C-alpha cells in the first residue's frame, strides 16, 4: 500500500522580501518577474528562477521550463508534479552560489552552481551541478545536469 504524498501549498513570498534565489534583490524585481510570465533573458536567470521555484513549490514553473528532449522530462505531468512537490517539501533551500556561466553560441549555455540544502532533520543534502540549457521557441529551457 502506498502512502499518499502530502502536498504543500505554494510558499508565499512578498514582493518586498528577499528573492528565494539568494540574489539579494527583492522577489518582485528578481525571480517574481519570471514566475509571473516574463521570459528569462539568459540561462543563468532561468537557473536562478528555477531554484526559487523549487523553494516556493512552483512545480508548474519547473515543468514549463524543462526541455522536453531532456532526461528529466516526464510525460505524466501529474506524477512529475507530485515528485517535484515531494522533493520541495523535504528540504530547506538555504543558498545558491553561481560558480560559472558559459554561453555556447546563441542557443546553448551551461551554468555551474552549488545549491545549499538541508533535509527536515537539518542534515546537509546540498549539491553542485553543471546544468545545460537550450534556447528554443524563443525561451531558455533546462535540459540536463551533471554533478560536479
Buried (B, 14 or more C-beta within 10 A) or exposed (E): EEEEEEEEEBBEBEEEEBBBBBBEBBBBEBBBBBBEEEEBEBBBBBBBBBBBBBBBBBBBBBBEBBBEEBEBBBEEEEEBBBBBBBBBBEBEBEEBEBEEBEBEEEEBBBBBBBBBBBEEEEEEBBEBBBBBBBBEEEEBBBBBBEEE
